[in-house]
Amino acid sequence: MATILLIVIYIDFIGLGIPDSLFGAAWPAIYSEFGLPISYASFVTIIIYGGTVVSSLLSARVINRFGTAKVTAVSTALTAAGLLGFSFSGGLIWLCLFAVPLGLGAGAIDSGLNNYIALHYKATHMSFLHCAYGVGVTLSPYLMALALSDNNNWRGGYRIAFFIQIGITAVTILSIPLWGRIRHINTHEEESVKPRTLKLTELIKQPPVRAVCLIFFASCAIEFICGSWGSTFLVQSKGMSAESAAKIITFYYAGIALGRFLSGILAAKLPSWRIIHIGQAAIITAVVLLALPLPFYVAAAGLFLVGLGNGPIYPNLVHLTPQNFGRDISQSVMGAQMASASIGIMLMPTIFGLFAQGISTDIFPYFLLVMFIVMIASTAVLVKNLKADSRYNV
C-alpha cells in the first residue's frame, strides 16, 4: 500500500505542474481573441500567485485540522474548476475570477504534499517528485500546442487539462483511506508528535525561519528570471537568433530536471545540505560564465548550469524542513516557505523586466548575482542557527 500511495502522490505532483505553464502557452491566442494588450497577462498571473501565497500561509491551519489527503483532494478539485472556468471565459474579468481557485488550490497542494513527503519519505523521493512536477509543466504546453493547431482553440487545451485534473482528483479521493494506514519509512521521531499551528507573526520572529524563506525567495527568483528573460538576454546581449535562443531555454529547463534527477540519485549517498552546497557552487560558476564577454555558446552553457545547480536546492531544502525546525511546526514553516517562493516568482521577473527596459538586458547576470548573494547570506544565517541547535548535518 505504501507503493500505491507514493504513486498517487507522484500523480498529484504531475497535476500540480499542469496549470503552471498552461497560461503562458495559451496567452498569445487569448489576448488576440479578446483584443487585449499583451501586458495584461500580468493581472492574471498576479492573482494566481497571490492566491498561492494566501493558501500557503493558511495551509498549516487547514491541513492540521482536516489532514493532507482531504486538503489535497479538495485543492486539486479547485484547480480543475479553475481550468474549466478558463475554458468558458469570455473576457479578462472572467480569467481573473477563475485565477482565484487556481492559485488557492496550487498553494495548498504544494505546501501539504511537500511537508507530507518531508515527514514520511526519504530525500530521494522529494527530488524525484519534483521531477514529476516537471513532467506536468512540460506536458501542458504540449497539450495546448495540439489544441492551438486546431484554429487556435485554446479553450480546448484548457478542457483537456481539466479532464486530466479531474481524473487526478478522483484518484486522490479514492486514495484517502490509504493515507492513515500506511506505515511510513524514514521516520526519525515518534509519529505521535502533535502538530502545532504558528501564526505568521510568530514565524517571522525566528531568524532561521526568515533566513530559509529568503533562500526560497531567491532560488525561485533565479529560476523564473532565467525562464522568463533568459531567451531575451541571449538575443539582445549575446546576438543569438530568437529561434536559437528558444532552443537554449529548452536546455535550461532540461538542466533543472537533470539536476533534480541527479539529486534523487545522490540523496542515497550524500546529505541534503551537501547537495545544496554543490548546487550553489554551480550557480555562482554559471553566473560568472554569463557575465564574461564570451561567445554565446558559453552563455548557453551558463544557463544550463544555472538550472542544473538551482534545480536541487528547492526539493532538498523542502525535505530538510522537519529536521531544521521540528516535526511539530514543519507544516507552518512549509507554508511560509511556499509563500516566499511564490512571492519571488511573482515579483522578481517583473522587477528585472523594469530594470532591463530602463537600462539593458546586459544586467541579467548581475541581477542573478544579487539574488545569489541573498541566497548565500541567508544560507549562512540558517546554517549558523542550525549548528547552534545541532540540527545541521553535512
N, C-alpha and C positions, 0 to 999 in steps of 0.2 A: 504493500500500500504506500510505503514511503516513496517508491519509484513513481507510482501513478500520480501522487500529489506533486512531486517535483516536475513531472511532465506538464501537469496543469499550470504550474507556476511559470514554466518556460513559455507556454502558450499565452498566458496573461501578459508576459513581458513583450511578446510579439505584438499583442493587441495594444499595449501601451505605446509602441512606436508608430503604429499605423497612422493616427491622426496628425502626428508631429510634422511630417513633411508633405502632407496631402495639400494643404492650403497653398504653399509656395508653388507647387506644380500646377495648381488649378487657377491661380490668380490672374495670369495673362488672359485667359479666356473669360474669367469672371468680370474683370474691370472693363473689358471690351464690350461684353454684353450689356452691362449696366451703365456704361458711359461714365465711369468713374476715373478720377486721376489715379495714376499708378501708386502714388504715395499713400492712398487711403487704406492700403493693406495694413499699415501700422495700427489703425484703430482696432482692427480685428485681433491682431496678434497681441496687442497690449491687454485687451480684455481676456484673452485666453490665458496669458501668463499671469495676469492679475488674479484670475480665478485659481490658478495653480498655487500661487503664493498663499492665498486665503485658506484653501483646503489643506495645504501642507501644514500651516500653523495650527489648524483645528484638528489635524489628524490624530494626535495623541488622545485628546479628549474623546473623540468619536470611536477610535479603534479600541481603546481601553474599556469602553463601555459595551460595544457590540461585537468586537472580535475582528481579526483581519479578514477572515473568509467572507463574512457578510458585507463588510465595507467594500472589499474588492469587487464582489458581485454587483452591488448597487452602483458603485463608481463606474464599472465597465458598462453597465446599462445606461448611465448618464452620458458617457462618451458616445455610445451608439445612438442615443436620442439626438445628441448634438450633430452627429454626422447626417442623420436622416433629415434633421431640420435644415442643414446647409443645402441639401439636395432639392428642397422645396422653396428656398429663399428667393424672394423677388426683388431684393434690393439690399443696400448696405445696412439698414436698420435691422433687418431680419438676420443678416450674417452676424451682426454684433450681439443680437439676442441669443442666438444658438451657440455663440462662442462661450457663453457663460457655463452651460453644462459640460462643454468640452474641457474647459480649464479646471472646473471644480472636480470633475471625475479623474482627470490625469494626476492632480496633486495628491489625492487620497490614495490612489493605486500605487504611485511611486513611493510615497512615504511608508505605506503599510507593508508592501511586499519587500522593500529593501530591508526594513527592520526585521521582518519575519525570517528572511534568509540569513541576515547577520546573526540572529539569535540561535538558529537551529541547524544551519548547514555550514559546510566548510567554505573557506575563502575561494577555492577554485570554482565553486558553483556561482558565486557572485559575479566573477568575471565572465563566465560563460553565459550567464543570464543577461548580462548587458550586451553580449554579442547577439543574443536572441532579440533584444530591443533593436539592435542594428538591422536585423532581418526585417522587422516591421517598418523601420524608417526607409529601408531600401525598397521594400515591396510596394508601398503605397504610391510613390511617383510612377512606378511601372504600371500599376493598375490605372492610374489617372491618365497616363500616356495612351494606353489602349482605348480608354473612353474618349479622349480628345481626338483620336484618329477617326472617330465616327462623328464628323461635323461639329467638333468642339463640344462634345456632350459631357461637360464637366459634372453635370448633375448625375449622370450615370456612374461616373467614377466615385462620387460620394455614396451612391446607393450600393455599389459593390463593397465599399469599405464598411458600410452599415451592416450588410448581411454577414460579413466576416466577424464584425464586432459583436453582433447579437448572437452569433454562434459561439463565440468565446464566452459571452455572458452566460449562455445556457450551460456550457461545460463547467464554468466556475460555480454556478448554483448547484449543479449535480454533485460537485466535489465537496460541498460544505461539510457533510458528515465526516469526511476524511481528516479534516484539519485538527479535530480534537482527539483523534485516535492514534495518530502517528507517534511512535516513539522516536524522537529525533536524535540525530548524531551531532557530534561536536558540541555537546553541552558542557560548559565549563563551570556552571554554578547550578544550584538547585532550581528546578523548573517552578518551584513554589514561590519564587521571588515575586512579590506583588508589584505590578506596575504603578508608578506614580505619575500623575499629570502635572507638569510645571507650566506656569504661565510664561509668556514671552518675556515679561519684565524680570522674572526670576532667572530665566536662562541667560539673558544678555548681561546680567551682573557677574557672571562667571567668566573670567578671562579665557580659559580653554575653549568654552563654547563660542565666544566671539572669534577666537582665532580660527577654529575649524570652519565656521561659517564664512570667513573671509577666504579660506582656501577654496571652498566650493564656489564662491562667487568668482574668484579669479580664474579657476580652472575652466569653468563653464563659459566665462567671458572669452578666454583664449580660444576655446573650441568653436564658439559661434562667430566670433570675429573672423577667424580663418575661413569658416564655411561660408559666411556672408560676403566677405570682402577679399578673400584670397585671390579669386579669379580677376577682380578689378585691379588688384595690385600687380599681378603678373602682366596684365595688358598695358596698364598705364605707366608702370615704373620699370618693367623689365622688357617691354616691347614684344610680348608674345601676341599671337592672334587670339581672338575670342574663342575660336573653336579649340585651339590647343590648350588654352587656359582652363576651359571647361573640363577637358580630359584630365588635366593635372589635379583638379579639385576632386575628381573621382578617386585618384590615388591617395589624396589626403584622407578621405573617408575610409579608404581601404587600410590606411595606416592606423586609424582609430580601431577598426575591427581587429586588425592583426595584433595591435598592442594588447587588446583585451583578451584575445585568444591565447597569446603567449603568456599573459599574466595568469590565466587559468591553469596553464601547464606548470609555470614556475611556482605557483602557490603551494604545490606539493613539497617543494624543496626550500623555498625562501619565505621569510616572514613578510607580511604585507607592507611593513614600513620599509623594508629593503627594496621592494618593488617600486614603492612610491618615490624613494630617493633616486633610483635608477631612472625612472620616468622624468623626474625633474632635471636630472643631468642631461637627458636627451633634449628636453625643451630648450634649455639655455644654449646648447650646441646648435640647435635649429635656428634660434633667433639670431645668433652670430652669422650663420650662413645666409639668412635673409637680409641682414643689414649690410654685408660686404658687397662692394661693386663687382660682382662676379657674374658670369653668364647665366642666362635664365634657367638652364637646367640645374644649376646649383640651388637656385631659389625653389625650384620644383622639389628637389630633394629635401630642402629645408622644411617645406610644408608637409611632406610625407613624414618627416622625423617629428614634427610637432604633434601630428596625430598619433604616431607610434608611442611617443613619450607621455602625452597627456591622457591618452585613452585609458590606461590602467589606474590613474590616480583616483578617479571618481569611484569605481567599484571597490577598490581596496580601502579607501577611506570610509566608505559606507560600511564595509564589513567590520571595520575596527570600532564602530560606534559603541556597541555594548562593552567591549573591552576598555575603551577610553573613558567612558562616562558611567558605566554601570548598567546592568540589565534593567534595573527598575525605572530609570528615566530615559532609556535609549530611544523609545518612541517619541518622546517630547523633543529630544535633541535631533532625532532624524527629521522631524517636521521642520525644525528651524534650518537644518542643513539644506533640505529640498527647497525651502522658500528662498534661501540665499542663492542657491543655484539658479532658480527661476528669475530672480532679480538681476543677476549677472547676464543671463540670456536676454532678458527684456531690455535692459538699459545700455549695455556697453557697445554692442554693434551699432546702435543708433548714435551714440556719442562719438564713436570713431568716425562714422559717416559725416558728422558735422565737422569734425576736425579735418578730415580728408578733403571735404569740399572747400573749406576755408584756406587750407594750406596745400596739401598734396598727398597722394597715396604713398609717397616716399616715407611718410611717418609710420607706415604699417609695422615694420619690425620694432620700432621704438615704442609704439603703443603696446605691443605684445610684451616688450621688456618691462614696462611699468606694471602690467598685470602679473608678470612673473615675479617681480620684486615683492609685490603684495603677497603672492603665494609663498615665497621663501621666508619672508619676515614672519608671516603668520604661522608657518610650519615650525619655525624656530621657537616661537612663543608656546605653541601647543606642545612640542616635544619637551621643552623645559618644564612645563607644568606636569606632564605625564611622568617624567623622570622623578619628580618630587614625590609622586604617589606610587612609584614603582609599577607604572602601567605601560611603560614604553618597552617594546620588545623588538629588537632588531639583531 
